[in-house]
Amino acid sequence: MRVVPPWALLSAAAAPVLLIGGWTVAAARQPGGFDPVAGTISALAARDATDRWIMTAALLGLGLCHCVTAAGLRPLRRAGRLVLALGGVATVAVAAFPLPAGGGSSAAHGVAAAVAFAALALWPAAAIPGRRAGLPASGGTTAAVLLAAPVAWFAVELVTGGPRIGLAERVAAGAEALCPLLVVLALRRSSRLSPRRWGAGGGR
């Protein structure tokens, strides 16, 4: 019995590829170049961005990947999986409510982004350990702290108008996109090390 289904591994692996690939390709399409240190991911999907569909599609795919992965992480606590799915839905909302042209702000976009960043940082603390996860009891809290640190950096840059807002956002978003994949790989490794525990009727 597999710890997580193969489709969950596929969705978890696709998430960081979509995000990083999306912002890389979209930035290359901006006339005159794009500064990833100062420019945000959302700017690449703004209404006046060149080929904004690239980053929009990447964000949509990222959000859906998080939802699919959450459905496949069955050994973990349901509350944590729901928070991960919430982060995925909020990411889809980020794409659905783009920034307006001219560098303006959007309340709907801001709320969606805040929910996404918060949920994707906190879900490991609510999910780990699961009933049969075989992961360290403190692993979820440690992961949440590590994810929250770059999110806090991004928040400070955003509020203060710092010059590294784009870099901070990419570090935070990249770490959050990678985390579900690391959890899936850890779960699969745990199942290989303790095969009898994961066999039929082997749960505690």
N, C-alpha and C positions, 0 to 999 in steps of 0.2 A: 504494500500500500504506500503510495507516494505521499510525502509530507505536504506538497502542494502540487496541483496539476500542472502539466507542461505549459498550458496556455497562460497560467499566472506568471511563470518564469519568463515567457515571451513578452508579456505586457510590461513586466518590471524592467526587462532589458531594453525595451523600446522607449521607455520614458526618457531617460537621459539622452538617448540618441536623437529623439525628436526635439527636445529642448535645445541642446547644444548645436545640433545640426541646423535647426530652425534659425537661431539667432546668428549663426555664422553665415549662412546663405543669405538671409535677409539683410544683414549688415553690408554684405558685398554688393547688394543690388542698389544701395543708396547712392545717388549721384553726389560726387564730391567727397565720398568716403563717410565713414561713421565711426565715431570715437566710442568704443565699448567701455571705456573707463568712466566717461561722463554721461553717455547716453543710455537710457533705460531700455529694457526689453519691450516695454509697452510702446515706446516711441516707434519701434519697428512695425507695430501693428496699428498705429494711429491712422486716422482717416486720410491724412495727407501723406502717408509714407509710400514710397515707391514699392510696388509689388507687396502690399501689406498682407495679401492672402497667404504669403509664405509663413510669416510669424503667426498669423491667425490660425492657420491649419495646424501648425506645430503646437500651439497652446490647446486647441481643441483635442488633438491626439494625445497630448500629455494628460489632460484631465480625464479622458476616457480610459487611458492606461491605468491611472491610479484607481479608478472605479473597478476595473477588471481585476487588478491585483488584489484589491481589498476583498473581493468576492472569493479569491482563491487562497487567502491566508487563513484557512480554517482552523489550524492549531492555535491561533492567537485569540485573545479576548475579543468578543464581539464589539465591545465599546470602542476599542482601538481601531478595529476595521471600519466601523462607521465613521470615525473621525477622519480616517484616510480617505474614505469615499466622499466625505464632505469636502475635503481639500480638492478632490478631483472635480466635483461639481462646481466648486467656486472657481477653479481654474478655467473650466468651460465658460463660466460667466464672465471672467476677465476677457476672454476672446469675444464674447457676445456683446460686451459693452466697451468698445474701443475708446481711446482718447480722441477728443475732437481735433480738427485741424488747427494749426497755428500754435500748438503747444499748450492748449488749455487743459483744464482739469475736468474730471467727470466723477460725480459722487457715486454713481453706480459702479464704475470701474474701481474706484478707491476702496469701496466696501468689499467688493468681490476679491480684490487683491489682498486686503487685510485678512479676510477670512481664510483665504487659501494659504497664505504664509503661516498664519497661526496654526491652522489645522495640520498642515504638513510638517510642522515642527513638533507638535505635541502628541501626534498619534502613537509614536512608539511607547511613550510612558503609559498610555492607556491600554496598549495591546500586549505588552511583554511583561511578565511571562504569561503564556497561555496554558491551558490545561495540560497539553502534551507537547509544548513547544521545545523543551529540552534546551532552552537558552538561559543565560545567567539572569537571576532575579533582578539585578540592578541594571541589566543591559538596556531596558527601555528608558529608564530615567537618564542614564548616561547619554544615550543617543539623543534624547529630547534636549538636553542641555547643550550638546554639541551643535545641534541644529538651530537652537534658539540664539546662540551667540552671533552668527552672521546675520540672522534676521534682525537682531537688535542693532547691529552695525548699520544695516540698510536703513532701518527706521531713523537712526540718528542722522545719517546722510540726507535722508528725505526731508526731515523736519528742518535741518539747518541749511539745506541747499548746498551740501558739500560737493566738492569736485570729483569725488569717487563714487557717486551714487550708482552708476552703471556697474562698476566693478563689484561693489557690495551686493547689489541685487543678483548678479551672476553667481557669486560665491554662494549666497543663500539659496537661490533657486536650484543651482546645480547640485548642492548637497542634498536638498530635499528630494530632488528627482532620483538621485542615486541610492538613497536610504532604503526604499522598498526592495530594490534589487539585492542589496547586501543582506537584508533580512531573509529574503527567499533563499539565497545561497546558504546562509547559516542554517536555516531549517532543513534544507536538503542534506547538508553535511551531517547534521545531527541525526537524521534518519538513517544515513549510511553507517554511522558509528554505533547506533543502537537499533539494529533491524528488528529484533524481537519486540521492542517496545512499540513499534509502529505496525506490527502485524495485525491481522484481524483479531479483534478482542483483546489487543495488547494495551489499550489505553487504561490509565489509572482511574 
